[in-house]
Amino acid sequence: MFGQGFDWHYILLTWDMMTSGKKIILVLIGILVLAVAAWQLYKYKFINNKVEKAIAEKTKGLYNIHYEDISLDEASGTLHVKNITVIPDTAVYNQMAAEKKNPSVLVKATIPELDILGVKTPKALLTRQIEGRTISLIHPSIEIMLSHSSQDTTVYDPFQDISRELLGKLEKIGMDSVQVLHGSLLVKNMDGGGSIVKSDDITCLLSGLLIDSISVKDSSRIFFSRSFGMACDEIQLPSKNKKYKLYISRLAFNSSKDELSIGRLKLIPQLSETAFAASYPVSKDRYDFSLEDIRLARLDRRSLWHKRIDADSLVIGKSVFKIYRDLSYPHDTVSKVGKFPQQQLMRLPVPINIRKVVFRHSFIEYKERNARSDSAGKLQFYDVTASISNVTNRKAVIAHDNRCILQFKARLLDQAPVNARLVMLLHDPKGRFSIEGNIGSIEGPALNPLTRPMGLAKMEKGYVDGLHFTFRGDDSSCKGRLTMLYRDVKISLLKKDEKEGKLSKKGLASLFANIIIKDSNPGKRGDPRAVEVHFKRILNKSFFNLLWKSIFTGVKETVGMK
């Protein structure tokens, strides 16, 4: 019933952005340090092209730097540069590409103002050490171009090479702080295809920057600094098919807490429900997600260099998940075998290990349009709280514990309490799982927003006292036991009136239905009826469809319906 599973494309875009961010920071540090080095090494014979030559030499001709004005206060150790531009030389890059030595990232930068404060000049001259207070970039505009043809750096730890390149003939570079204020960022593919990431109002602060032969081995440092902080007002990531946009607002990273926070993450469909359904030849799920107050805590920063996510917890304060499907279109015939949630987790190209994921307050809605009723029903869960433990695709972690466990609590249609525990076996070839759940009491007519449009049936009266189920399943089937307690049920079967466009009662069919169904459980003998459920999976439908159909099969058998 519930969709085809979430498209991980949007998460991977965010991950690419984060890993590219490491390279961005390192490039910025390189630009800053080269500016300082050029000032110190050439200041007594300062000519306008000295900095340009230093940058070109240091980057092997790949980058050219230009600036409008430079002012130097020797007494206070202050340097102010206006309107800096850093431009890559495409001819040099193409030559590197021909030799298969091209970098995976190219940078274009415009920096209206660069300030370097408090550099200790005598020490730099006598000991080949640069030390100072602050380097500031104000309103920089950075354009990052990514190349997919360069060599893979998945397991490459760049600290040694970067520190060697930045130091050059210097023995030590140390600054109290390096800050980027109110910058903008554009990330795009070098081969075209539009922007990947667009971000505004970025602020970064590196405190206690130190680059020398010892600090590079210090695992407590991040980007050569004792602490690193970053904040960004908004990031936009369009999807490849233009059907969605991903917005991330108020993103921040605090290295002292090893915590990544996001104020809001929204996956926004760019087409209306009707237009989205019409854009595909088969029925597809349309997602509309919003998550607020997100905290990724105790993030292992060293793992990020190896493109791995390792954290203690991911907590989402508030979230809304809406899914829409129009069943008037043919169902997708592509097999969904091997696409259970735990199986999709194993296929992620990013190694991930989050010990616990928590949803504190959520709302979930599945809306389905039925062609026979020409209307849509909504399955809604209010006040959802959920936790998922052992969210990982790391083989070493799975060898210790292969269970990913979901604990779920909510109110069905804002009335009946729901509790469920789902255990998914990780790295299991058959995708085995088990689930146990309870649904509390609810009046029969309260289910009509579901049964009328989705099942062409109306609950005239009755009361469901409770439902309990225990199932085990895999890629091919689901089986188990279900008990539903109910009383005094009476239903009407419906049909669509073609003239008036409304649902009307099927009198004779409703009469026979009420004769056939068992109106209560337990019956007159007082013994509750439990049914054994054996449901063979529809292979081109989702994991949630398997669960729903298994429950629905048990409900129909309990009331005596075929």
MOHUWO-V45041 format. One record per residue. RES is the residue in one small letter. PSI is psi as a letter, one per 30 degrees, with the letter a starting at -180 (NA if undefined). OMEGA is omega as a letter, one per 30 degrees, with the letter a starting at -180 (NA if undefined). Layout:
BEGIN
res:RES psi:PSI omega:OMEGA
res:RES psi:PSI omega:OMEGA
END
This chain:
BEGIN
res:m psi:e omega:l
res:f psi:j omega:l
res:g psi:a omega:a
res:q psi:g omega:a
res:g psi:k omega:a
res:f psi:k omega:l
res:d psi:j omega:a
res:w psi:f omega:a
res:h psi:e omega:a
res:y psi:e omega:l
res:i psi:e omega:a
res:l psi:e omega:l
res:l psi:e omega:l
res:t psi:e omega:l
res:w psi:e omega:l
res:d psi:e omega:l
res:m psi:e omega:a
res:m psi:e omega:a
res:t psi:e omega:l
res:s psi:e omega:l
res:g psi:e omega:l
res:k psi:e omega:a
res:k psi:e omega:l
res:i psi:e omega:a
res:i psi:e omega:a
res:l psi:e omega:l
res:v psi:e omega:l
res:l psi:e omega:l
res:i psi:e omega:l
res:g psi:e omega:l
res:i psi:e omega:a
res:l psi:e omega:a
res:v psi:e omega:l
res:l psi:e omega:l
res:a psi:e omega:l
res:v psi:e omega:a
res:a psi:e omega:l
res:a psi:e omega:l
res:w psi:e omega:a
res:q psi:e omega:a
res:l psi:f omega:a
res:y psi:g omega:a
res:k psi:f omega:a
res:y psi:f omega:l
res:k psi:h omega:a
res:f psi:k omega:l
res:i psi:l omega:a
res:n psi:e omega:a
res:n psi:g omega:a
res:k psi:e omega:l
res:v psi:e omega:l
res:e psi:e omega:a
res:k psi:e omega:l
res:a psi:e omega:l
res:i psi:e omega:a
res:a psi:e omega:a
res:e psi:e omega:a
res:k psi:e omega:a
res:t psi:g omega:l
res:k psi:h omega:l
res:g psi:g omega:a
res:l psi:e omega:a
res:y psi:k omega:l
res:n psi:k omega:l
res:i psi:k omega:l
res:h psi:l omega:l
res:y psi:l omega:a
res:e psi:e omega:a
res:d psi:k omega:l
res:i psi:k omega:l
res:s psi:k omega:a
res:l psi:k omega:l
res:d psi:j omega:a
res:e psi:e omega:a
res:a psi:e omega:a
res:s psi:f omega:a
res:g psi:h omega:a
res:t psi:k omega:l
res:l psi:k omega:l
res:h psi:k omega:a
res:v psi:k omega:a
res:k psi:k omega:l
res:n psi:i omega:l
res:i psi:k omega:l
res:t psi:k omega:l
res:v psi:k omega:a
res:i psi:k omega:l
res:p psi:k omega:l
res:d psi:j omega:a
res:t psi:e omega:l
res:a psi:e omega:l
res:v psi:e omega:a
res:y psi:e omega:a
res:n psi:e omega:l
res:q psi:e omega:l
res:m psi:e omega:a
res:a psi:e omega:l
res:a psi:e omega:l
res:e psi:g omega:a
res:k psi:h omega:l
res:k psi:g omega:a
res:n psi:k omega:l
res:p psi:l omega:a
res:s psi:f omega:a
res:v psi:k omega:l
res:l psi:k omega:a
res:v psi:k omega:l
res:k psi:k omega:a
res:a psi:k omega:l
res:t psi:k omega:a
res:i psi:j omega:a
res:p psi:e omega:a
res:e psi:k omega:l
res:l psi:k omega:l
res:d psi:k omega:l
res:i psi:k omega:a
res:l psi:k omega:l
res:g psi:h omega:l
res:v psi:k omega:a
res:k psi:j omega:a
res:t psi:e omega:a
res:p psi:e omega:a
res:k psi:e omega:l
res:a psi:e omega:a
res:l psi:e omega:a
res:l psi:e omega:a
res:t psi:g omega:a
res:r psi:h omega:l
res:q psi:k omega:l
res:i psi:k omega:l
res:e psi:k omega:a
res:g psi:a omega:a
res:r psi:d omega:a
res:t psi:k omega:l
res:i psi:k omega:a
res:s psi:k omega:l
res:l psi:k omega:a
res:i psi:k omega:a
res:h psi:h omega:l
res:p psi:k omega:l
res:s psi:j omega:a
res:i psi:k omega:l
res:e psi:k omega:a
res:i psi:k omega:l
res:m psi:k omega:a
res:l psi:k omega:l
res:s psi:k omega:l
res:h psi:f omega:a
res:s psi:f omega:a
res:s psi:l omega:a
res:q psi:l omega:a
res:d psi:k omega:l
res:t psi:h omega:a
res:t psi:e omega:a
res:v psi:g omega:a
res:y psi:k omega:l
res:d psi:j omega:a
res:p psi:f omega:a
res:f psi:e omega:a
res:q psi:e omega:a
res:d psi:e omega:a
res:i psi:e omega:a
res:s psi:e omega:l
res:r psi:e omega:l
res:e psi:e omega:a
res:l psi:e omega:a
res:l psi:e omega:a
res:g psi:b omega:l
res:k psi:f omega:l
res:l psi:l omega:l
res:e psi:f omega:a
res:k psi:k omega:l
res:i psi:k omega:a
res:g psi:k omega:l
res:m psi:k omega:l
res:d psi:e omega:a
res:s psi:k omega:l
res:v psi:k omega:a
res:q psi:k omega:l
res:v psi:k omega:a
res:l psi:k omega:l
res:h psi:h omega:l
res:g psi:l omega:l
res:s psi:l omega:a
res:l psi:k omega:l
res:l psi:k omega:l
res:v psi:k omega:l
res:k psi:l omega:l
res:n psi:k omega:a
res:m psi:f omega:a
res:d psi:g omega:a
res:g psi:a omega:l
res:g psi:g omega:l
res:g psi:l omega:a
res:s psi:k omega:l
res:i psi:e omega:a
res:v psi:k omega:l
res:k psi:k omega:a
res:s psi:k omega:a
res:d psi:l omega:l
res:d psi:h omega:l
res:i psi:k omega:l
res:t psi:k omega:l
res:c psi:k omega:l
res:l psi:k omega:l
res:l psi:k omega:a
res:s psi:k omega:l
res:g psi:h omega:l
res:l psi:k omega:l
res:l psi:k omega:l
res:i psi:j omega:l
res:d psi:a omega:a
res:s psi:f omega:a
res:i psi:e omega:a
res:s psi:f omega:a
res:v psi:f omega:l
res:k psi:g omega:a
res:d psi:j omega:a
res:s psi:f omega:a
res:s psi:f omega:a
res:r psi:l omega:l
res:i psi:k omega:a
res:f psi:h omega:l
res:f psi:g omega:a
res:s psi:l omega:l
res:r psi:e omega:l
res:s psi:l omega:a
res:f psi:k omega:l
res:g psi:k omega:l
res:m psi:k omega:l
res:a psi:k omega:a
res:c psi:k omega:a
res:d psi:e omega:a
res:e psi:k omega:l
res:i psi:k omega:l
res:q psi:k omega:l
res:l psi:j omega:l
res:p psi:k omega:l
res:s psi:l omega:a
res:k psi:e omega:a
res:n psi:g omega:l
res:k psi:g omega:a
res:k psi:f omega:a
res:y psi:l omega:l
res:k psi:k omega:l
res:l psi:k omega:l
res:y psi:k omega:l
res:i psi:k omega:a
res:s psi:k omega:l
res:r psi:h omega:l
res:l psi:k omega:a
res:a psi:k omega:l
res:f psi:k omega:a
res:n psi:j omega:a
res:s psi:f omega:l
res:s psi:e omega:l
res:k psi:f omega:a
res:d psi:h omega:a
res:e psi:k omega:l
res:l psi:k omega:a
res:s psi:k omega:l
res:i psi:k omega:l
res:g psi:e omega:l
res:r psi:k omega:l
res:l psi:k omega:a
res:k psi:k omega:l
res:l psi:j omega:a
res:i psi:j omega:l
res:p psi:k omega:a
res:q psi:f omega:l
res:l psi:l omega:l
res:s psi:l omega:a
res:e psi:e omega:a
res:t psi:e omega:a
res:a psi:e omega:l
res:f psi:e omega:l
res:a psi:e omega:a
res:a psi:f omega:a
res:s psi:f omega:l
res:y psi:k omega:l
res:p psi:f omega:l
res:v psi:l omega:a
res:s psi:k omega:l
res:k psi:l omega:l
res:d psi:k omega:l
res:r psi:k omega:a
res:y psi:k omega:l
res:d psi:j omega:a
res:f psi:k omega:l
res:s psi:k omega:l
res:l psi:k omega:a
res:e psi:l omega:l
res:d psi:i omega:a
res:i psi:k omega:l
res:r psi:j omega:l
res:l psi:j omega:a
res:a psi:l omega:l
res:r psi:h omega:l
res:l psi:k omega:l
res:d psi:j omega:a
res:r psi:e omega:a
res:r psi:e omega:l
res:s psi:f omega:a
res:l psi:e omega:l
res:w psi:f omega:l
res:h psi:g omega:l
res:k psi:h omega:l
res:r psi:k omega:l
res:i psi:j omega:l
res:d psi:j omega:a
res:a psi:l omega:l
res:d psi:e omega:a
res:s psi:l omega:l
res:l psi:j omega:a
res:v psi:k omega:l
res:i psi:j omega:a
res:g psi:e omega:a
res:k psi:k omega:a
res:s psi:l omega:l
res:v psi:k omega:l
res:f psi:j omega:l
res:k psi:k omega:a
res:i psi:k omega:a
res:y psi:k omega:l
res:r psi:k omega:l
res:d psi:j omega:a
res:l psi:g omega:l
res:s psi:f omega:l
res:y psi:l omega:a
res:p psi:k omega:l
res:h psi:k omega:l
res:d psi:k omega:a
res:t psi:f omega:a
res:v psi:k omega:a
res:s psi:k omega:l
res:k psi:g omega:l
res:v psi:k omega:a
res:g psi:g omega:a
res:k psi:g omega:l
res:f psi:l omega:a
res:p psi:e omega:a
res:q psi:f omega:l
res:q psi:e omega:l
res:q psi:e omega:l
res:l psi:e omega:a
res:m psi:f omega:a
res:r psi:f omega:l
res:l psi:k omega:l
res:p psi:f omega:a
res:v psi:k omega:l
res:p psi:k omega:a
res:i psi:k omega:l
res:n psi:j omega:l
res:i psi:k omega:a
res:r psi:e omega:l
res:k psi:k omega:l
res:v psi:k omega:a
res:v psi:k omega:l
res:f psi:j omega:a
res:r psi:e omega:a
res:h psi:j omega:a
res:s psi:l omega:l
res:f psi:k omega:a
res:i psi:k omega:l
res:e psi:k omega:l
res:y psi:j omega:a
res:k psi:k omega:a
res:e psi:k omega:l
res:r psi:k omega:a
res:n psi:k omega:a
res:a psi:e omega:a
res:r psi:e omega:l
res:s psi:f omega:a
res:d psi:h omega:l
res:s psi:l omega:a
res:a psi:k omega:l
res:g psi:l omega:a
res:k psi:j omega:l
res:l psi:j omega:a
res:q psi:k omega:l
res:f psi:k omega:a
res:y psi:l omega:l
res:d psi:h omega:a
res:v psi:k omega:l
res:t psi:k omega:a
res:a psi:l omega:l
res:s psi:k omega:l
res:i psi:j omega:a
res:s psi:l omega:l
res:n psi:h omega:l
res:v psi:j omega:a
res:t psi:l omega:l
res:n psi:g omega:l
res:r psi:k omega:a
res:k psi:e omega:a
res:a psi:e omega:l
res:v psi:e omega:a
res:i psi:e omega:l
res:a psi:f omega:l
res:h psi:e omega:l
res:d psi:j omega:a
res:n psi:g omega:a
res:r psi:k omega:l
res:c psi:j omega:a
res:i psi:k omega:l
res:l psi:k omega:l
res:q psi:k omega:a
res:f psi:k omega:l
res:k psi:k omega:a
res:a psi:a omega:l
res:r psi:j omega:a
res:l psi:k omega:a
res:l psi:h omega:l
res:d psi:g omega:a
res:q psi:d omega:a
res:a psi:k omega:l
res:p psi:k omega:l
res:v psi:k omega:l
res:n psi:k omega:l
res:a psi:l omega:l
res:r psi:j omega:a
res:l psi:k omega:l
res:v psi:j omega:l
res:m psi:k omega:a
res:l psi:k omega:a
res:l psi:k omega:l
res:h psi:g omega:l
res:d psi:k omega:a
res:p psi:f omega:a
res:k psi:g omega:l
res:g psi:h omega:a
res:r psi:k omega:a
res:f psi:l omega:l
res:s psi:k omega:a
res:i psi:k omega:l
res:e psi:k omega:a
res:g psi:l omega:l
res:n psi:k omega:l
res:i psi:k omega:a
res:g psi:a omega:a
res:s psi:k omega:l
res:i psi:k omega:l
res:e psi:k omega:a
res:g psi:e omega:a
res:p psi:f omega:l
res:a psi:f omega:l
res:l psi:f omega:a
res:n psi:e omega:l
res:p psi:f omega:l
res:l psi:e omega:a
res:t psi:e omega:a
res:r psi:e omega:a
res:p psi:e omega:a
res:m psi:e omega:a
res:g psi:g omega:a
res:l psi:h omega:l
res:a psi:k omega:a
res:k psi:k omega:l
res:m psi:j omega:a
res:e psi:e omega:l
res:k psi:l omega:l
res:g psi:l omega:a
res:y psi:k omega:l
res:v psi:j omega:a
res:d psi:f omega:l
res:g psi:l omega:l
res:l psi:k omega:l
res:h psi:k omega:l
res:f psi:k omega:l
res:t psi:j omega:a
res:f psi:l omega:l
res:r psi:k omega:a
res:g psi:l omega:l
res:d psi:a omega:a
res:d psi:f omega:a
res:s psi:f omega:a
res:s psi:l omega:l
res:c psi:k omega:a
res:k psi:l omega:a
res:g psi:a omega:a
res:r psi:k omega:l
res:l psi:k omega:l
res:t psi:k omega:l
res:m psi:k omega:l
res:l psi:k omega:a
res:y psi:l omega:a
res:r psi:k omega:l
res:d psi:h omega:a
res:v psi:k omega:l
res:k psi:k omega:a
res:i psi:l omega:l
res:s psi:k omega:l
res:l psi:k omega:a
res:l psi:l omega:l
res:k psi:l omega:l
res:k psi:k omega:l
res:d psi:j omega:a
res:e psi:e omega:a
res:k psi:e omega:a
res:e psi:f omega:l
res:g psi:g omega:a
res:k psi:l omega:l
res:l psi:k omega:l
res:s psi:l omega:a
res:k psi:k omega:l
res:k psi:j omega:a
res:g psi:e omega:a
res:l psi:e omega:l
res:a psi:e omega:l
res:s psi:e omega:l
res:l psi:e omega:l
res:f psi:e omega:l
res:a psi:e omega:a
res:n psi:f omega:l
res:i psi:e omega:a
res:i psi:e omega:a
res:i psi:l omega:l
res:k psi:j omega:a
res:d psi:f omega:a
res:s psi:l omega:l
res:n psi:j omega:g
res:p psi:l omega:l
res:g psi:a omega:a
res:k psi:f omega:l
res:r psi:f omega:l
res:g psi:g omega:l
res:d psi:j omega:l
res:p psi:k omega:l
res:r psi:k omega:l
res:a psi:k omega:a
res:v psi:k omega:l
res:e psi:k omega:a
res:v psi:k omega:l
res:h psi:j omega:a
res:f psi:k omega:l
res:k psi:k omega:a
res:r psi:k omega:l
res:i psi:j omega:a
res:l psi:f omega:a
res:n psi:g omega:l
res:k psi:l omega:a
res:s psi:l omega:l
res:f psi:e omega:a
res:f psi:e omega:l
res:n psi:e omega:l
res:l psi:e omega:l
res:l psi:e omega:a
res:w psi:e omega:a
res:k psi:e omega:l
res:s psi:e omega:l
res:i psi:e omega:a
res:f psi:e omega:l
res:t psi:e omega:l
res:g psi:e omega:l
res:v psi:e omega:a
res:k psi:e omega:l
res:e psi:e omega:a
res:t psi:e omega:a
res:v psi:f omega:l
res:g psi:g omega:a
res:m psi:k omega:l
res:k psi:NA omega:NA
END
